Structures are given as structure tokens and as C-alpha cells.
Amino acid sequence: MEEQLTTRELNHFDGEGNAVMVDVSEKEVTRRAAAAEGFIRVSRGVMEAIVHRGVSKGDVLGVARVAGIMAVKNTPNLIPLCHPLQITNCAVDFEPDPESGTVRALCTVRVDGRTGVEMEALTGVSVALLTIYDMCKALDKGMEIGGVRLLEKSGGKSGRYVAKPCEQLLLPDPGE
């Protein structure tokens, strides 16, 4: 059973419960990193088109990579209380798995700063997956996005976090 947190324990709220940006001015600048993953389940035809670059809109994974990187850089414009950060490195990679009919997206982000980059990694992987959907929706509107989660983070006061392995990353196949 989860503990209930009060607004004092949630650092994006003040004493009256108002949403506030966290003051990081007194925090030490440290090297911080985060990695997030997510998956999109696609049909065989879509997988073939992605792998063999047969989508009329262009190189799906190449465009999705650029979209994910752009999303990382624009996270504070999308998530209201995120701090603008000077990202020092960002990578978005893909692992198509024709056997399972999924494409895994992985976004890693690094910064030397006063706050972490978890939201940037999660935003990058989410937008990369949405871009795959957008570029392939003419072929199949039934694609499914899921399993978006933080895999790992390092740096800062809370230190290192590594997610536990997860076996069920997407909803079960409706045909099963």
C-alpha cells in the first residue's frame, strides 16, 4: 500500500497547495543523466515499411530521432514547472523487433546542472513514438504506444535510480 504524501512532501506545491516552480538556486551543479524507454506495437506491414524505409513520408526512425531530440530541448515549453536546461547530450535510438511487432525507443539525456533530466528523457521517448505513429498512420491506425517509463537516472541529491525489470510492457494482444 502506498503512503499518502502531503503537499509539503511534494516539492511542486507551496504550503497552501499552490503549484510552484522549485527553487534550485541553492543546489549544487552536478552531472546528471536519465534514460527512458517506450514501445509502439505495429502491424507486420508497418514493421516492414519502417525497417525497409518504405513509408512515403520518408525515413520513419530518422525523423522520429530528430523529433525526440527536439522534444528533449523543448520540455520546459510542454511541462509547465520544468526548468529550462542546457542539455549537454541527447540520443534517441530504436530497436525494431519484427518477431514481437514492436519498436523500442530509448532516449538518454545528460546535463551539468542543478536539476535532473528525467522529464526530458520521458518527453523525448514519448514524442519519438508519437512521430512513428504519425508517419505510419496512413498504413495502420491501430498502432499501440505503451510502456513509457524511466529506466535510470543519476546525479543530484536523490542519487541513482534503476527501474526494476518489467515483463509486460504493453497491453496484451487482443488476439490472445
SENUKOL-834381 format. One record per atom (N, C-alpha, C): atom name; x, y, z. Coordinates in Angstrom, 3 decimals. Atoms other than C-alpha are relative to their C-alpha. Layout:
+----+----------+----------+----------+
!  a !        X !        Y !        Z !
+----+----------+----------+----------+
! CA !        X !        Y !        Z !
...
+----+----------+----------+----------+
//
This chain:
+----+----------+----------+----------+
!  a !        X !        Y !        Z !
+----+----------+----------+----------+
!  N !    0.835 !   -1.193 !    0.000 !
! CA !    0.000 !    0.000 !    0.000 !
!  C !    0.875 !    1.250 !    0.000 !
!  N !   -0.803 !   -1.213 !    0.099 !
! CA !    1.350 !    3.429 !   -0.961 !
!  C !   -0.300 !    0.957 !    1.147 !
!  N !    0.178 !   -1.043 !   -0.999 !
! CA !    1.934 !    6.135 !    1.608 !
!  C !   -0.668 !    1.202 !   -0.638 !
!  N !    0.564 !   -1.245 !    0.515 !
! CA !   -0.117 !    9.276 !    1.217 !
!  C !    0.977 !    1.120 !    0.287 !
!  N !   -0.909 !   -1.125 !   -0.147 !
! CA !    2.028 !   12.329 !    0.640 !
!  C !   -0.799 !    1.271 !    0.252 !
!  N !    0.616 !   -1.309 !   -0.183 !
! CA !    1.168 !   15.768 !    1.888 !
!  C !    0.605 !    0.952 !   -1.007 !
!  N !   -0.533 !   -0.967 !    0.961 !
! CA !    1.673 !   18.846 !   -0.271 !
!  C !    1.377 !    0.487 !    0.421 !
!  N !   -1.345 !   -0.409 !   -0.434 !
! CA !    4.744 !   19.687 !    1.850 !
!  C !    1.068 !   -0.963 !   -0.492 !
!  N !   -0.960 !    0.986 !    0.481 !
! CA !    6.406 !   16.471 !    0.688 !
!  C !    0.133 !    0.026 !   -1.521 !
!  N !   -0.052 !   -0.142 !    1.447 !
! CA !    5.663 !   17.260 !   -2.966 !
!  C !    0.572 !    1.375 !   -0.300 !
!  N !   -0.707 !   -1.274 !    0.109 !
! CA !    8.137 !   19.958 !   -3.947 !
!  C !   -0.533 !    0.948 !   -1.071 !
!  N !    0.589 !   -0.924 !    0.967 !
! CA !    5.990 !   21.463 !   -6.718 !
!  C !   -1.228 !    0.717 !    0.569 !
!  N !    1.111 !   -0.697 !   -0.652 !
! CA !    3.488 !   22.820 !   -4.166 !
!  C !    0.523 !    0.783 !    1.194 !
!  N !   -0.374 !   -0.772 !   -1.174 !
! CA !    3.817 !   25.564 !   -1.580 !
!  C !   -0.866 !   -0.424 !    1.185 !
!  N !    0.733 !    0.331 !   -1.214 !
! CA !    2.363 !   25.475 !    1.947 !
!  C !   -1.504 !    0.069 !   -0.125 !
!  N !    1.447 !   -0.116 !    0.219 !
! CA !   -1.081 !   26.466 !    0.665 !
!  C !   -0.505 !   -0.925 !   -1.105 !
!  N !    0.410 !    0.923 !    1.057 !
! CA !   -1.116 !   23.804 !   -2.055 !
!  C !    0.035 !    0.580 !   -1.398 !
!  N !   -0.123 !   -0.613 !    1.321 !
! CA !   -0.365 !   26.180 !   -4.936 !
!  C !    1.175 !   -0.598 !   -0.770 !
!  N !   -1.082 !    0.500 !    0.835 !
! CA !    1.716 !   24.880 !   -7.825 !
!  C !    1.077 !    1.070 !   -0.127 !
!  N !   -1.134 !   -0.924 !    0.099 !
! CA !    5.183 !   26.460 !   -7.857 !
!  C !    1.168 !   -0.694 !   -0.689 !
!  N !   -1.244 !    0.527 !    0.546 !
! CA !    8.454 !   26.034 !   -9.713 !
!  C !    0.973 !   -0.156 !    1.158 !
!  N !   -0.950 !    0.261 !   -1.072 !
! CA !   11.070 !   24.503 !   -7.418 !
!  C !    1.178 !    0.956 !   -0.131 !
!  N !   -1.169 !   -0.888 !   -0.015 !
! CA !   13.839 !   26.930 !   -6.414 !
!  C !    1.251 !   -0.865 !    0.070 !
!  N !   -1.214 !    0.817 !    0.044 !
! CA !   17.074 !   25.221 !   -7.457 !
!  C !    1.262 !    0.856 !    0.135 !
!  N !   -1.143 !   -0.912 !   -0.017 !
! CA !   19.322 !   28.268 !   -6.980 !
!  C !    1.064 !   -0.397 !    1.017 !
!  N !   -0.973 !    0.398 !   -1.026 !
! CA !   20.990 !   26.783 !   -3.874 !
!  C !    0.565 !   -1.397 !   -0.241 !
!  N !   -0.493 !    1.342 !    0.273 !
! CA !   21.537 !   23.339 !   -5.374 !
!  C !    1.351 !    0.059 !   -0.693 !
!  N !   -1.317 !    0.105 !    0.620 !
! CA !   24.998 !   22.263 !   -6.460 !
!  C !   -0.146 !   -0.491 !   -1.444 !
!  N !   -0.032 !    0.473 !    1.380 !
! CA !   25.724 !   21.843 !  -10.154 !
!  C !    0.725 !   -1.349 !   -0.009 !
!  N !   -0.598 !    1.326 !    0.121 !
! CA !   26.361 !   18.140 !  -10.791 !
!  C !   -0.336 !   -0.574 !   -1.372 !
!  N !    0.303 !    0.714 !    1.245 !
! CA !   26.464 !   15.839 !  -13.807 !
!  C !   -1.214 !   -0.883 !    0.273 !
!  N !    1.241 !    0.748 !   -0.163 !
! CA !   23.012 !   14.322 !  -14.221 !
!  C !   -0.335 !   -0.684 !   -1.321 !
!  N !    0.371 !    0.742 !    1.203 !
! CA !   21.696 !   11.737 !  -16.652 !
!  C !   -1.301 !   -0.752 !    0.257 !
!  N !    1.226 !    0.792 !   -0.094 !
! CA !   18.459 !    9.915 !  -17.361 !
!  C !   -0.196 !   -0.764 !   -1.301 !
!  N !    0.362 !    0.809 !    1.166 !
! CA !   17.264 !    7.190 !  -19.715 !
!  C !   -1.444 !   -0.447 !    0.160 !
!  N !    1.398 !    0.434 !   -0.001 !
! CA !   13.678 !    6.372 !  -20.648 !
!  C !   -0.238 !   -0.878 !   -1.227 !
!  N !    0.351 !    0.852 !    1.123 !
! CA !   12.089 !    3.786 !  -22.894 !
!  C !   -1.503 !    0.008 !   -0.209 !
!  N !    1.406 !    0.176 !    0.333 !
! CA !    8.791 !    3.187 !  -24.604 !
!  C !   -0.089 !   -0.868 !   -1.238 !
!  N !    0.200 !    0.950 !    1.091 !
! CA !    7.299 !    0.891 !  -27.226 !
!  C !   -1.200 !    0.391 !   -0.840 !
!  N !    1.168 !   -0.112 !    0.858 !
! CA !    4.979 !    1.016 !  -30.191 !
!  C !   -0.190 !   -1.356 !   -0.667 !
!  N !    0.342 !    1.254 !    0.661 !
! CA !    3.242 !   -2.120 !  -31.417 !
!  C !   -0.592 !    0.339 !   -1.353 !
!  N !    0.423 !   -0.285 !    1.368 !
! CA !    2.750 !   -2.134 !  -35.176 !
!  C !   -0.335 !   -1.302 !   -0.716 !
!  N !    0.319 !    1.164 !    0.825 !
! CA !    1.380 !   -4.490 !  -37.825 !
!  C !    1.244 !   -0.455 !   -0.752 !
!  N !   -1.134 !    0.503 !    0.797 !
! CA !    3.689 !   -6.633 !  -39.958 !
!  C !    0.310 !    0.922 !   -1.164 !
!  N !   -0.198 !   -0.894 !    1.140 !
! CA !    3.144 !   -4.326 !  -42.903 !
!  C !    0.702 !    1.285 !    0.401 !
!  N !   -0.646 !   -1.225 !   -0.485 !
! CA !    4.106 !   -1.251 !  -40.894 !
!  C !    1.446 !   -0.295 !    0.379 !
!  N !   -1.373 !    0.357 !   -0.381 !
! CA !    7.163 !   -3.034 !  -39.465 !
!  C !    0.869 !   -0.115 !   -1.246 !
!  N !   -0.754 !    0.133 !    1.254 !
! CA !    8.287 !   -3.953 !  -42.987 !
!  C !    0.310 !    1.374 !   -0.600 !
!  N !   -0.176 !   -1.339 !    0.566 !
! CA !    7.769 !   -0.367 !  -44.157 !
!  C !    1.030 !    0.810 !    0.798 !
!  N !   -0.965 !   -0.721 !   -0.839 !
! CA !    9.743 !    1.026 !  -41.204 !
!  C !    1.406 !   -0.530 !   -0.257 !
!  N !   -1.325 !    0.616 !    0.114 !
! CA !   12.645 !   -1.420 !  -41.485 !
!  C !    0.606 !    0.212 !   -1.387 !
!  N !   -0.517 !   -0.117 !    1.373 !
! CA !   12.936 !   -1.168 !  -45.283 !
!  C !   -0.195 !    1.397 !   -0.590 !
!  N !    0.157 !   -1.402 !    0.407 !
! CA !   12.266 !    2.596 !  -45.401 !
!  C !   -0.971 !    0.152 !   -1.169 !
!  N !    1.007 !   -0.017 !    1.050 !
! CA !    9.138 !    2.104 !  -47.449 !
!  C !   -1.189 !    0.892 !    0.291 !
!  N !    1.092 !   -0.917 !   -0.321 !
! CA !    6.968 !    4.810 !  -45.868 !
!  C !    0.155 !    1.240 !   -0.878 !
!  N !   -0.087 !   -1.105 !    0.967 !
! CA !    6.127 !    7.549 !  -48.374 !
!  C !    0.435 !    1.322 !    0.633 !
!  N !   -0.393 !   -1.248 !   -0.667 !
! CA !    6.720 !   10.285 !  -45.784 !
!  C !    1.502 !    0.084 !    0.246 !
!  N !   -1.449 !   -0.030 !   -0.174 !
! CA !   10.379 !    9.277 !  -45.508 !
!  C !    0.496 !   -1.006 !    1.013 !
!  N !   -0.669 !    0.875 !   -0.962 !
! CA !   12.776 !    7.600 !  -43.060 !
!  C !   -0.657 !    0.180 !    1.367 !
!  N !    0.796 !   -0.122 !   -1.232 !
! CA !   10.450 !    6.981 !  -40.099 !
!  C !    0.886 !    0.148 !    1.226 !
!  N !   -0.818 !   -0.041 !   -1.218 !
! CA !   13.116 !    6.274 !  -37.489 !
!  C !    0.951 !    1.200 !    0.006 !
!  N !   -0.840 !   -1.202 !    0.074 !
! CA !   15.368 !    9.099 !  -38.715 !
!  C !   -0.764 !    1.248 !    0.415 !
!  N !    0.834 !   -1.159 !   -0.365 !
! CA !   12.550 !   11.637 !  -38.440 !
!  C !   -0.391 !   -0.081 !    1.468 !
!  N !    0.382 !    0.168 !   -1.408 !
! CA !   11.430 !   10.179 !  -35.087 !
!  C !    1.165 !    0.328 !    0.930 !
!  N !   -1.189 !   -0.332 !   -0.801 !
! CA !   15.006 !   10.508 !  -33.772 !
!  C !    0.130 !    1.519 !    0.160 !
!  N !   -0.105 !   -1.462 !   -0.059 !
! CA !   15.110 !   14.208 !  -34.661 !
!  C !   -1.142 !    0.581 !    0.834 !
!  N !    1.151 !   -0.484 !   -0.786 !
! CA !   11.616 !   14.744 !  -33.197 !
!  C !    0.229 !   -0.215 !    1.491 !
!  N !   -0.283 !    0.271 !   -1.410 !
! CA !   12.672 !   13.094 !  -29.926 !
!  C !    1.023 !    0.958 !    0.574 !
!  N !   -1.028 !   -0.947 !   -0.458 !
! CA !   15.772 !   15.278 !  -29.661 !
!  C !   -0.586 !    1.403 !    0.136 !
!  N !    0.642 !   -1.318 !   -0.089 !
! CA !   13.748 !   18.402 !  -30.404 !
!  C !   -0.917 !    0.082 !    1.217 !
!  N !    0.896 !    0.023 !   -1.162 !
! CA !   11.223 !   17.377 !  -27.731 !
!  C !    0.786 !    0.156 !    1.293 !
!  N !   -0.852 !   -0.130 !   -1.191 !
! CA !   14.005 !   16.991 !  -25.146 !
!  C !    0.348 !    1.469 !    0.218 !
!  N !   -0.411 !   -1.397 !   -0.105 !
! CA !   15.170 !   20.533 !  -25.892 !
!  C !   -1.173 !    0.932 !    0.324 !
!  N !    1.187 !   -0.841 !   -0.220 !
! CA !   11.595 !   21.863 !  -25.633 !
!  C !   -0.859 !   -0.431 !    1.183 !
!  N !    0.791 !    0.504 !   -1.130 !
! CA !   10.437 !   20.036 !  -22.494 !
!  C !   -0.572 !    1.111 !    0.877 !
!  N !    0.599 !   -1.028 !   -0.863 !
! CA !   10.030 !   23.216 !  -20.383 !
!  C !   -1.132 !    0.785 !   -0.671 !
!  N !    1.126 !   -0.640 !    0.688 !
! CA !    7.668 !   24.558 !  -23.072 !
!  C !   -1.249 !   -0.875 !    0.033 !
!  N !    1.110 !    0.947 !   -0.016 !
! CA !    5.471 !   21.470 !  -22.669 !
!  C !   -0.453 !   -0.368 !    1.410 !
!  N !    0.283 !    0.378 !   -1.386 !
! CA !    5.672 !   20.596 !  -18.947 !
!  C !    0.140 !    1.276 !    0.836 !
!  N !    0.020 !   -1.352 !   -0.567 !
! CA !    4.697 !   23.722 !  -17.001 !
!  C !    1.059 !    0.346 !    1.044 !
!  N !   -0.905 !   -0.376 !   -1.087 !
! CA !    7.057 !   23.539 !  -13.994 !
!  C !    1.434 !   -0.488 !   -0.197 !
!  N !   -1.373 !    0.428 !    0.291 !
! CA !   10.191 !   22.157 !  -15.681 !
!  C !    0.906 !    1.208 !   -0.230 !
!  N !   -0.991 !   -1.053 !    0.208 !
! CA !   13.314 !   24.289 !  -15.660 !
!  C !    0.622 !   -0.123 !   -1.388 !
!  N !   -0.778 !    0.062 !    1.241 !
! CA !   14.996 !   25.221 !  -18.953 !
!  C !    1.425 !   -0.445 !    0.337 !
!  N !   -1.323 !    0.555 !   -0.290 !
! CA !   18.267 !   23.282 !  -19.092 !
!  C !    0.904 !    0.104 !   -1.218 !
!  N !   -0.997 !    0.041 !    1.063 !
! CA !   21.462 !   23.427 !  -21.121 !
!  C !    0.392 !   -1.469 !   -0.184 !
!  N !   -0.248 !    1.415 !    0.239 !
! CA !   21.399 !   19.844 !  -22.403 !
!  C !    1.407 !   -0.160 !   -0.583 !
!  N !   -1.354 !    0.225 !    0.516 !
! CA !   24.949 !   18.550 !  -22.928 !
!  C !    0.058 !   -1.175 !   -0.965 !
!  N !    0.037 !    1.126 !    0.927 !
! CA !   23.995 !   15.331 !  -24.734 !
!  C !   -1.393 !   -0.605 !    0.011 !
!  N !    1.285 !    0.678 !    0.131 !
! CA !   20.897 !   13.606 !  -26.034 !
!  C !    0.113 !   -1.006 !   -1.135 !
!  N !    0.037 !    1.016 !    1.050 !
! CA !   20.448 !   10.397 !  -28.002 !
!  C !   -1.352 !   -0.689 !    0.028 !
!  N !    1.238 !    0.763 !    0.144 !
! CA !   17.330 !    8.670 !  -29.288 !
!  C !    0.320 !   -1.155 !   -0.939 !
!  N !   -0.300 !    1.196 !    0.771 !
! CA !   17.727 !    5.108 !  -30.510 !
!  C !   -1.224 !   -0.901 !   -0.067 !
!  N !    1.148 !    0.878 !    0.224 !
! CA !   15.351 !    2.436 !  -31.790 !
!  C !    0.458 !   -1.431 !   -0.170 !
!  N !   -0.233 !    1.431 !    0.166 !
! CA !   15.214 !   -1.350 !  -31.658 !
!  C !   -1.268 !   -0.630 !   -0.563 !
!  N !    1.154 !    0.685 !    0.578 !
! CA !   12.688 !   -2.769 !  -34.125 !
!  C !    0.097 !   -1.505 !    0.275 !
!  N !    0.047 !    1.442 !   -0.248 !
! CA !   11.643 !   -6.319 !  -33.206 !
!  C !   -1.143 !   -0.599 !   -0.822 !
!  N !    1.049 !    0.539 !    0.863 !
! CA !    9.740 !   -7.872 !  -36.122 !
!  C !   -0.733 !   -1.193 !    0.614 !
!  N !    0.609 !    1.179 !   -0.628 !
! CA !    9.091 !  -11.018 !  -34.058 !
!  C !   -1.177 !    0.385 !    0.904 !
!  N !    1.067 !   -0.436 !   -0.917 !
! CA !    7.046 !   -9.173 !  -31.401 !
!  C !   -0.879 !    1.085 !   -0.610 !
!  N !    0.765 !   -1.079 !    0.626 !
! CA !    5.841 !   -6.457 !  -33.769 !
!  C !    0.113 !    1.315 !    0.742 !
!  N !   -0.185 !   -1.239 !   -0.755 !
! CA !    7.252 !   -3.708 !  -31.560 !
!  C !    1.278 !    0.708 !   -0.422 !
!  N !   -1.206 !   -0.809 !    0.115 !
! CA !    9.729 !   -0.891 !  -31.899 !
!  C !    0.232 !    0.605 !    1.379 !
!  N !   -0.376 !   -0.603 !   -1.280 !
! CA !   11.504 !    0.065 !  -28.674 !
!  C !    0.722 !    1.298 !   -0.295 !
!  N !   -0.700 !   -1.282 !    0.079 !
! CA !   12.527 !    3.709 !  -28.366 !
!  C !    0.718 !    0.207 !    1.327 !
!  N !   -0.809 !   -0.271 !   -1.178 !
! CA !   15.277 !    4.675 !  -25.932 !
!  C !    0.558 !    1.407 !   -0.128 !
!  N !   -0.503 !   -1.376 !   -0.005 !
! CA !   16.118 !    8.272 !  -25.025 !
!  C !    0.903 !    0.182 !    1.208 !
!  N !   -0.926 !   -0.305 !   -1.078 !
! CA !   19.175 !    9.208 !  -22.980 !
!  C !    0.365 !    1.481 !   -0.076 !
!  N !   -0.255 !   -1.441 !   -0.085 !
! CA !   19.892 !   12.751 !  -21.800 !
!  C !    1.015 !    0.257 !    1.102 !
!  N !   -0.978 !   -0.410 !   -1.019 !
! CA !   22.798 !   14.360 !  -19.929 !
!  C !    0.027 !    1.519 !    0.102 !
!  N !   -0.113 !   -1.430 !   -0.263 !
! CA !   23.288 !   17.755 !  -18.358 !
!  C !    0.937 !    0.196 !    1.186 !
!  N !   -0.686 !   -0.449 !   -1.202 !
! CA !   25.587 !   19.522 !  -15.929 !
!  C !   -0.877 !    1.118 !    0.530 !
!  N !    0.964 !   -0.991 !   -0.461 !
! CA !   23.024 !   21.346 !  -13.855 !
!  C !   -0.445 !   -0.214 !    1.430 !
!  N !    0.516 !    0.009 !   -1.362 !
! CA !   21.043 !   21.892 !  -10.690 !
!  C !   -1.272 !   -0.842 !    0.152 !
!  N !    1.198 !    0.830 !   -0.047 !
! CA !   18.083 !   19.686 !  -11.597 !
!  C !    0.123 !   -1.090 !   -1.054 !
!  N !   -0.139 !    1.186 !    0.837 !
! CA !   17.603 !   16.336 !  -13.284 !
!  C !   -0.671 !    0.104 !   -1.354 !
!  N !    0.499 !    0.021 !    1.370 !
! CA !   16.646 !   15.388 !  -16.813 !
!  C !   -0.969 !   -1.163 !   -0.252 !
!  N !    0.964 !    1.089 !    0.165 !
! CA !   14.056 !   12.666 !  -16.176 !
!  C !   -1.148 !    0.403 !   -0.917 !
!  N !    1.134 !   -0.437 !    0.821 !
! CA !   11.233 !   14.687 !  -17.717 !
!  C !    0.414 !    0.174 !   -1.457 !
!  N !   -0.487 !   -0.153 !    1.363 !
! CA !   13.367 !   15.447 !  -20.756 !
!  C !    0.095 !   -1.363 !   -0.694 !
!  N !   -0.111 !    1.339 !    0.590 !
! CA !   14.103 !   11.740 !  -21.343 !
!  C !   -1.381 !   -0.586 !   -0.289 !
!  N !    1.364 !    0.515 !    0.194 !
! CA !   10.428 !   10.790 !  -20.896 !
!  C !   -0.713 !    0.731 !   -1.136 !
!  N !    0.613 !   -0.776 !    1.080 !
! CA !    9.303 !   13.593 !  -23.215 !
!  C !    0.590 !   -0.399 !   -1.340 !
!  N !   -0.657 !    0.384 !    1.244 !
! CA !   11.868 !   12.646 !  -25.851 !
!  C !   -0.482 !   -1.335 !   -0.526 !
!  N !    0.445 !    1.321 !    0.446 !
! CA !   10.848 !    8.996 !  -25.951 !
!  C !   -1.469 !    0.046 !   -0.415 !
!  N !    1.432 !   -0.090 !    0.334 !
! CA !    7.129 !    9.891 !  -25.990 !
!  C !   -0.218 !    0.639 !   -1.372 !
!  N !    0.162 !   -0.692 !    1.286 !
! CA !    7.431 !   12.307 !  -28.905 !
!  C !    0.579 !   -0.836 !   -1.141 !
!  N !   -0.550 !    0.886 !    1.036 !
! CA !    9.644 !    9.877 !  -30.836 !
!  C !   -1.035 !   -1.062 !   -0.384 !
!  N !    1.029 !    1.011 !    0.277 !
! CA !    6.923 !    7.209 !  -30.515 !
!  C !   -1.212 !    0.609 !   -0.702 !
!  N !    1.121 !   -0.675 !    0.664 !
! CA !    4.180 !    9.671 !  -31.454 !
!  C !    0.337 !    0.325 !   -1.449 !
!  N !   -0.429 !   -0.290 !    1.365 !
! CA !    6.204 !   10.597 !  -34.542 !
!  C !   -0.077 !   -1.254 !   -0.866 !
!  N !    0.147 !    1.255 !    0.741 !
! CA !    6.379 !    6.954 !  -35.606 !
!  C !   -1.472 !   -0.217 !   -0.338 !
!  N !    1.438 !    0.153 !    0.247 !
! CA !    2.598 !    6.784 !  -35.205 !
!  C !   -0.450 !    0.947 !   -1.117 !
!  N !    0.422 !   -0.999 !    0.984 !
! CA !    2.101 !    9.984 !  -37.208 !
!  C !    0.459 !   -0.366 !   -1.408 !
!  N !   -0.531 !    0.297 !    1.327 !
! CA !    4.323 !    8.867 !  -40.061 !
!  C !   -0.580 !   -1.280 !   -0.604 !
!  N !    0.502 !    1.298 !    0.487 !
! CA !    2.699 !    5.411 !  -40.295 !
!  C !   -1.523 !   -0.137 !    0.080 !
!  N !    1.444 !    0.130 !   -0.221 !
! CA !   -0.956 !    6.151 !  -39.507 !
!  C !   -0.792 !   -0.233 !   -1.284 !
!  N !    0.694 !    0.266 !    1.259 !
! CA !   -1.931 !    6.055 !  -43.197 !
!  C !   -0.007 !   -1.498 !   -0.307 !
!  N !   -0.082 !    1.444 !    0.212 !
! CA !   -0.865 !    2.383 !  -43.181 !
!  C !   -0.832 !   -0.781 !    1.014 !
!  N !    0.710 !    0.717 !   -1.069 !
! CA !   -2.474 !    1.416 !  -39.857 !
!  C !   -0.266 !    0.950 !    1.160 !
!  N !    0.355 !   -0.884 !   -1.123 !
! CA !   -4.350 !    3.499 !  -37.314 !
!  C !   -0.089 !   -0.758 !    1.323 !
!  N !    0.135 !    0.814 !   -1.204 !
! CA !   -4.401 !    0.598 !  -34.826 !
!  C !    1.290 !   -0.216 !    0.769 !
!  N !   -1.255 !    0.134 !   -0.746 !
! CA !   -0.828 !    1.007 !  -33.616 !
!  C !   -0.234 !    0.365 !    1.460 !
!  N !    0.171 !   -0.204 !   -1.439 !
! CA !   -0.432 !    1.000 !  -29.840 !
!  C !    1.313 !    0.427 !    0.634 !
!  N !   -1.175 !   -0.516 !   -0.713 !
! CA !    2.017 !    3.041 !  -27.747 !
!  C !   -0.152 !   -0.362 !    1.470 !
!  N !    0.069 !    0.332 !   -1.427 !
! CA !    2.868 !    1.908 !  -24.223 !
!  C !    1.378 !   -0.217 !    0.587 !
!  N !   -1.242 !    0.336 !   -0.682 !
! CA !    5.496 !    1.001 !  -21.684 !
!  C !    0.956 !    1.155 !    0.168 !
!  N !   -0.887 !   -1.156 !   -0.178 !
! CA !    6.854 !    4.553 !  -21.397 !
!  C !    0.350 !    0.090 !    1.477 !
!  N !   -0.432 !   -0.060 !   -1.403 !
! CA !    8.943 !    4.678 !  -18.242 !
!  C !    1.446 !    0.452 !    0.108 !
!  N !   -1.375 !   -0.358 !   -0.322 !
! CA !   12.096 !    5.991 !  -16.632 !
!  C !    0.760 !   -1.282 !    0.291 !
!  N !   -0.829 !    1.183 !   -0.231 !
! CA !   14.792 !    3.324 !  -16.796 !
!  C !    1.063 !    0.250 !    1.062 !
!  N !   -1.128 !   -0.290 !   -0.875 !
! CA !   17.559 !    5.052 !  -14.929 !
!  C !    0.212 !    1.493 !    0.083 !
!  N !   -0.425 !   -1.383 !   -0.154 !
! CA !   18.695 !    8.373 !  -13.539 !
!  C !    1.159 !    0.023 !    0.967 !
!  N !   -1.139 !   -0.143 !   -0.902 !
! CA !   21.872 !    9.522 !  -11.860 !
!  C !    0.253 !    1.477 !    0.244 !
!  N !   -0.346 !   -1.374 !   -0.360 !
! CA !   23.167 !   12.632 !  -10.152 !
!  C !   -1.018 !    0.614 !    0.930 !
!  N !    0.895 !   -0.725 !   -0.891 !
! CA !   21.659 !   15.065 !   -7.742 !
!  C !   -0.079 !   -0.601 !    1.390 !
!  N !    0.121 !    0.388 !   -1.405 !
! CA !   20.643 !   14.719 !   -4.109 !
!  C !   -0.569 !   -1.405 !    0.175 !
!  N !    0.629 !    1.310 !   -0.170 !
! CA !   18.493 !   11.635 !   -4.607 !
!  C !    0.837 !   -1.143 !   -0.564 !
!  N !   -0.922 !    1.030 !    0.459 !
! CA !   21.351 !    9.792 !   -6.333 !
!  C !   -0.510 !   -0.821 !   -1.172 !
!  N !    0.267 !    0.897 !    1.131 !
! CA !   20.952 !    6.831 !   -8.647 !
!  C !   -1.319 !   -0.740 !    0.188 !
!  N !    1.223 !    0.804 !    0.043 !
! CA !   17.686 !    5.144 !   -9.601 !
!  C !    0.098 !   -0.924 !   -1.203 !
!  N !    0.060 !    0.969 !    1.092 !
! CA !   17.419 !    1.993 !  -11.697 !
!  C !   -1.330 !   -0.723 !    0.117 !
!  N !    1.313 !    0.645 !    0.002 !
! CA !   13.997 !    0.658 !  -12.658 !
!  C !    0.144 !   -1.510 !    0.088 !
!  N !    0.043 !    1.457 !   -0.041 !
! CA !   13.113 !   -2.916 !  -11.919 !
!  C !   -0.370 !   -0.512 !   -1.387 !
!  N !    0.398 !    0.563 !    1.296 !
! CA !   12.816 !   -5.187 !  -14.958 !
!  C !   -1.519 !   -0.095 !   -0.099 !
!  N !    1.441 !   -0.003 !    0.226 !
! CA !    9.364 !   -5.097 !  -16.475 !
!  C !   -0.302 !   -0.976 !   -1.128 !
!  N !    0.292 !    0.993 !    1.031 !
! CA !    7.971 !   -8.081 !  -18.358 !
!  C !   -1.143 !    0.431 !   -0.904 !
!  N !    1.165 !   -0.408 !    0.797 !
! CA !    4.608 !   -6.677 !  -19.503 !
!  C !    0.137 !    1.476 !   -0.323 !
!  N !   -0.248 !   -1.381 !    0.365 !
! CA !    5.423 !   -3.510 !  -21.409 !
!  C !   -1.164 !    0.624 !   -0.756 !
!  N !    1.162 !   -0.480 !    0.728 !
! CA !    2.262 !   -3.224 !  -23.476 !
!  C !   -1.219 !   -0.793 !    0.437 !
!  N !    1.218 !    0.746 !   -0.255 !
! CA !   -1.322 !   -4.297 !  -23.152 !
!  C !    0.079 !   -1.332 !   -0.734 !
!  N !   -0.035 !    1.269 !    0.716 !
! CA !   -1.859 !   -7.939 !  -24.078 !
!  C !   -0.613 !    0.129 !   -1.397 !
!  N !    0.531 !    0.021 !    1.357 !
! CA !   -2.509 !   -8.633 !  -27.747 !
!  C !   -1.470 !   -0.408 !    0.078 !
!  N !    1.425 !    0.341 !   -0.078 !
! CA !   -6.314 !   -8.582 !  -28.192 !
!  C !   -0.317 !   -1.368 !   -0.572 !
!  N !    0.227 !    1.317 !    0.577 !
! CA !   -5.987 !  -11.804 !  -30.205 !
!  C !    0.367 !   -1.142 !    0.926 !
!  N !   -0.447 !    1.066 !   -0.922 !
! CA !   -4.524 !  -13.713 !  -27.236 !
!  C !   -1.076 !   -0.376 !    0.979 !
+----+----------+----------+----------+
//
